Amino acid sequence: MIIFGLTVLFLAIIAFQVPTLIKKQMWRDLISFSVLMVVGIVLSFSIVLDISLPNPLQFIAAVFTPVTQYFDNLFG
């Protein structure tokens, strides 16, 4: 029932926002709205369905830890 409610909610938001953005030819806003809406949909459904998503901070730490260690060795 919650999945149905989420689907109806997201479809209502899309039905309310997208026609206005298309009518005003606000293409960049439409793209950013779409990206943020997809992120919101994925996160909402993953919470409801109890699906574990990776933490973005782990990716950031994996990328910047070697760089930080390099600069620590270089200047430390």
Residue, then its C-alpha position, 0 to 999 in steps of 0.5 A: m500500500i505504501i508503494f502505491g501511495l509513493t507512486v501516486l505521490f510522485l506521479a502527482i508531483i510530476a504531473f503538476q511540474v513537468p507541463t509547466l516547465i515544458k510550456k515555458q521551455m525551461w529545459r535546464d530546469l526540466i533536466s535538473f528536476s528530472v535528475l532530482m526526482v529520479v534520485g528522490i524516487v530511488l531513495s524513497f523506494s529503497i527505504v520502503l523496500d528496505i534495500s541498502l544503498p551504498n553511502p556516498l561518503q565511502f566513495i568520496a573517502a576512497v577517492f580522496t584518501p590516496v590523494t591526502q596520503y600523497f600530500d601528507n607524505l610530500f609536505g609532512 
